[in-house]
Amino acid sequence: MNIRAWGEVAGVIGIFVLLTVVIAVAISQVAATWRAKAVLAREEEYRKLAERAVSSQENIERQLADMRTRLQSVEKVLKEVE
């Protein structure tokens, strides 16, 4: 093989390596985008779950306050009956 043939072989290998690197980087970027979207979706679901939990807790606190008021009135009536 002469020098020119070796230069063509080196050029083909260089192009192959370049294409391989570009494809690998593109695939890794697409995968990173998919992971980021998945993380955002998961965080959104966690936020909704936390909001529902807080809402439920506030509802329970209101019910407990109402029960506390009722219990105090029942205690007052029982003390008056004694």
Buried (B, 14 or more C-beta within 10 A) or exposed (E): EEEEEEEEEEEEEEEEEEEEEEEEEEEEEEEEEEEEEEEEEEEEEEEEEEEEEEEEEEEEEEEEEEEEEEEEEEEEEEEEEE
